[in-house]
Amino acid sequence: MCVRREATSASRLDNPNLMRVLDFGQEPDGLLYLAMEYLDGRDLLRILKDEGVPPPERIVDIIGQVLAALNGTCLSPRLQRGLYGISG
């Protein structure tokens, strides 16, 4: 099952720039679930709406964090395909 493989791959990632997968599975009635770490704070879209375009130094910092997270997925082409599908 594709969802199970992706959840298994995501659960193996360990990077401070990624949300951790805590649990995943399937209920007896067929319902699939994925429990992820809760992160308190604002997402990038909220920051941009609240504060506007950040200064260049902050942009470089944010891009660095995104690249660090992507680097953590290098061994997971399936997750990279999912990311590219979302961004396109």
Secondary structure, DSSP 4 states (H G I P E B T S, - for coil): -HHHHHHHHHHT---TTSPPEEEEEE-TTS-EEEEE----S--HHHHHHHH-SPPHHHHHHHHHHHHHHHHTTTT-HHHHHHHHHHH-
